[in-house]
Amino acid sequence: MSRHIALTVVYEEVEGGWTQATIAEMPAVITAAPSRATAKTLIVDALHEYLRSLEQEAAPLGPDADSEPVELRINA
């Protein structure tokens, strides 16, 4: 099965000529870099770390729960 999820990266010029990047649908994911190209790379890393933090905070499964892994691929 193949599905596509589109997220919107917003780039803004900030202090010192740096570029701030955020994901519009996930405002907690944010980074800044001296160039837009570097910000694009770093926002993917920030998204990865954000998703990992959610994984660590996940509630334990109930006794009747079943689970399986789902793999997401990000093409940037």
MDAnalysis code that builds the backbone (N, CA, C; Angstrom):
import MDAnalysis as mda
import numpy as np

u = mda.Universe.empty(228, n_residues=76, atom_resindex=np.repeat(np.arange(76), 3), trajectory=True)
u.add_TopologyAttr("name", ["N", "CA", "C"] * 76)
u.add_TopologyAttr("resid", np.arange(1, 77))
u.add_TopologyAttr("resname", ["MET", "SER", "ARG", "HIS", "ILE", "ALA", "LEU", "THR", "VAL", "VAL", "TYR", "GLU", "GLU", "VAL", "GLU", "GLY", "GLY", "TRP", "THR", "GLN", "ALA", "THR", "ILE", "ALA", "GLU", "MET", "PRO", "ALA", "VAL", "ILE", "THR", "ALA", "ALA", "PRO", "SER", "ARG", "ALA", "THR", "ALA", "LYS", "THR", "LEU", "ILE", "VAL", "ASP", "ALA", "LEU", "HIS", "GLU", "TYR", "LEU", "ARG", "SER", "LEU", "GLU", "GLN", "GLU", "ALA", "ALA", "PRO", "LEU", "GLY", "PRO", "ASP", "ALA", "ASP", "SER", "GLU", "PRO", "VAL", "GLU", "LEU", "ARG", "ILE", "ASN", "ALA"])
u.atoms.positions = np.array([
    [0.839, -1.162, 0.000],
    [0.000, 0.000, 0.000],
    [0.895, 1.240, 0.000],
    [0.532, 2.219, -0.789],
    [1.304, 3.454, -0.860],
    [0.371, 4.634, -0.624],
    [0.739, 5.479, 0.315],
    [-0.020, 6.699, 0.591],
    [0.944, 7.867, 0.632],
    [0.420, 9.012, 0.336],
    [1.231, 10.229, 0.315],
    [0.659, 11.210, 1.333],
    [1.491, 11.696, 2.212],
    [1.100, 12.723, 3.162],
    [1.938, 13.959, 2.851],
    [1.281, 15.049, 2.568],
    [1.986, 16.285, 2.240],
    [2.013, 17.195, 3.456],
    [3.190, 17.661, 3.799],
    [3.359, 18.635, 4.863],
    [3.923, 19.913, 4.244],
    [3.635, 21.040, 4.848],
    [4.057, 22.327, 4.312],
    [5.188, 22.902, 5.155],
    [6.358, 23.079, 4.553],
    [7.475, 23.715, 5.240],
    [7.408, 25.212, 4.941],
    [7.432, 26.002, 6.004],
    [7.381, 27.461, 5.879],
    [8.762, 28.008, 6.218],
    [9.310, 28.795, 5.309],
    [10.627, 29.416, 5.502],
    [10.432, 30.906, 5.761],
    [11.116, 31.418, 6.783],
    [11.047, 32.842, 7.092],
    [12.447, 33.351, 7.396],
    [12.745, 34.540, 6.893],
    [14.009, 35.189, 7.228],
    [13.905, 35.702, 8.662],
    [14.940, 35.424, 9.452],
    [14.956, 35.880, 10.846],
    [16.245, 36.646, 11.109],
    [16.414, 37.020, 12.321],
    [17.550, 37.818, 12.762],
    [18.887, 37.287, 12.254],
    [19.741, 38.188, 11.849],
    [21.080, 37.810, 11.422],
    [21.140, 37.196, 10.040],
    [20.050, 37.286, 9.277],
    [20.033, 36.728, 7.931],
    [19.792, 35.226, 7.889],
    [19.486, 34.629, 9.022],
    [19.220, 33.194, 9.069],
    [17.835, 32.894, 8.524],
    [17.609, 31.631, 8.184],
    [16.312, 31.174, 7.710],
    [15.722, 30.230, 8.746],
    [14.511, 30.549, 9.184],
    [13.786, 29.680, 10.101],
    [12.845, 28.806, 9.290],
    [12.786, 27.531, 9.626],
    [11.884, 26.608, 8.944],
    [10.970, 25.958, 9.977],
    [9.680, 25.936, 9.666],
    [8.701, 25.254, 10.498],
    [7.808, 24.408, 9.597],
    [7.147, 23.448, 10.202],
    [6.158, 22.653, 9.466],
    [4.790, 23.175, 9.884],
    [4.035, 23.715, 8.939],
    [2.764, 24.382, 9.232],
    [1.809, 23.468, 9.996],
    [1.760, 22.212, 9.635],
    [0.833, 21.272, 10.265],
    [1.337, 20.758, 11.616],
    [2.591, 21.033, 11.928],
    [3.210, 20.570, 13.176],
    [4.081, 21.699, 13.724],
    [3.472, 22.727, 14.309],
    [4.231, 23.915, 14.706],
    [5.328, 23.663, 15.737],
    [5.305, 22.535, 16.400],
    [6.375, 22.223, 17.367],
    [7.672, 21.847, 16.662],
    [7.607, 21.570, 15.367],
    [8.797, 21.211, 14.595],
    [9.352, 22.487, 13.975],
    [10.526, 22.904, 14.455],
    [11.098, 24.181, 14.056],
    [12.624, 24.092, 14.085],
    [13.264, 24.822, 13.194],
    [14.724, 24.901, 13.169],
    [15.130, 26.211, 12.505],
    [16.399, 26.520, 12.564],
    [16.930, 27.705, 11.882],
    [18.341, 27.393, 11.411],
    [18.731, 28.038, 10.326],
    [20.049, 27.787, 9.739],
    [20.500, 29.023, 8.969],
    [21.785, 29.100, 8.659],
    [22.291, 30.264, 7.932],
    [21.835, 30.333, 6.471],
    [21.299, 29.231, 5.932],
    [20.813, 29.245, 4.550],
    [19.531, 28.425, 4.437],
    [18.771, 28.703, 3.394],
    [17.530, 27.958, 3.169],
    [17.826, 26.488, 2.902],
    [18.870, 26.210, 2.151],
    [19.210, 24.814, 1.840],
    [19.522, 24.023, 3.108],
    [20.267, 24.649, 4.016],
    [20.589, 23.974, 5.274],
    [19.342, 23.833, 6.141],
    [18.489, 24.862, 6.144],
    [17.238, 24.793, 6.906],
    [16.365, 23.652, 6.402],
    [16.351, 23.427, 5.096],
    [15.554, 22.333, 4.517],
    [16.057, 20.989, 5.027],
    [17.361, 20.820, 5.088],
    [17.925, 19.575, 5.608],
    [17.608, 19.419, 7.088],
    [17.774, 20.496, 7.842],
    [17.576, 20.431, 9.281],
    [16.120, 20.223, 9.685],
    [15.160, 20.726, 8.888],
    [13.750, 20.544, 9.255],
    [13.356, 19.076, 9.152],
    [13.950, 18.350, 8.216],
    [13.695, 16.911, 8.118],
    [14.241, 16.209, 9.356],
    [15.431, 16.608, 9.789],
    [15.999, 16.046, 11.017],
    [15.129, 16.389, 12.223],
    [14.640, 17.619, 12.281],
    [13.785, 18.041, 13.395],
    [12.490, 17.233, 13.426],
    [11.917, 16.967, 12.258],
    [10.703, 16.145, 12.185],
    [10.987, 14.737, 12.690],
    [12.095, 14.185, 12.285],
    [12.485, 12.845, 12.726],
    [12.614, 12.798, 14.251],
    [13.286, 13.769, 14.822],
    [13.470, 13.809, 16.273],
    [12.138, 14.025, 17.000],
    [11.265, 14.841, 16.430],
    [9.954, 15.067, 17.029],
    [9.153, 13.761, 17.068],
    [9.149, 13.046, 15.958],
    [8.418, 11.774, 15.912],
    [9.013, 10.758, 16.872],
    [10.335, 10.743, 16.998],
    [10.979, 9.851, 17.971],
    [10.578, 10.203, 19.393],
    [10.448, 11.493, 19.687],
    [10.048, 11.894, 21.041],
    [8.631, 11.435, 21.350],
    [7.755, 11.447, 20.351],
    [6.390, 10.950, 20.550],
    [6.399, 9.458, 20.829],
    [7.260, 8.754, 20.143],
    [7.385, 7.310, 20.345],
    [7.777, 7.016, 21.795],
    [8.676, 7.796, 22.348],
    [9.141, 7.587, 23.713],
    [8.067, 7.931, 24.737],
    [7.124, 8.804, 24.374],
    [6.054, 9.207, 25.282],
    [4.793, 8.368, 25.119],
    [4.801, 7.409, 24.226],
    [3.606, 6.622, 23.928],
    [3.112, 5.888, 25.170],
    [1.805, 5.850, 25.301],
    [1.191, 5.140, 26.426],
    [1.366, 3.632, 26.230],
    [1.506, 2.891, 27.312],
    [1.634, 1.439, 27.180],
    [0.358, 0.829, 26.600],
    [0.532, -0.258, 25.894],
    [-0.613, -0.947, 25.286],
    [-1.406, -1.701, 26.342],
    [-2.701, -1.753, 26.135],
    [-3.562, -2.515, 27.028],
    [-3.371, -4.010, 26.806],
    [-3.879, -4.831, 27.717],
    [-3.669, -6.282, 27.630],
    [-4.287, -6.927, 26.387],
    [-5.320, -6.319, 25.812],
    [-5.972, -6.893, 24.627],
    [-5.535, -6.206, 23.336],
    [-4.557, -5.314, 23.429],
    [-4.120, -4.552, 22.249],
    [-3.166, -5.375, 21.399],
    [-3.189, -5.080, 20.125],
    [-2.279, -5.689, 19.168],
    [-1.609, -4.540, 18.426],
    [-0.367, -4.714, 18.034],
    [0.313, -3.633, 17.323],
    [1.220, -4.197, 16.252],
    [1.579, -3.330, 15.318],
    [2.547, -3.669, 14.281],
    [3.239, -2.387, 13.847],
    [4.480, -2.466, 13.418],
    [5.199, -1.260, 13.009],
    [4.697, -0.736, 11.657],
    [4.778, 0.573, 11.489],
    [4.493, 1.231, 10.229],
    [5.708, 2.080, 9.891],
    [6.205, 1.957, 8.682],
    [7.387, 2.700, 8.273],
    [6.968, 3.889, 7.413],
    [7.481, 5.065, 7.763],
    [7.245, 6.278, 6.982],
    [8.531, 6.663, 6.284],
    [8.453, 7.078, 5.048],
    [9.617, 7.554, 4.309],
    [9.399, 9.021, 3.989],
    [10.433, 9.820, 4.209],
    [10.357, 11.241, 3.924],
    [11.291, 11.553, 2.767],
    [10.738, 12.086, 1.704],
    [11.525, 12.521, 0.553],
    [11.536, 14.038, 0.560],
    [12.700, 14.594, 0.708],
    [12.774, 16.058, 0.749],
    [13.674, 16.560, -0.357],
])
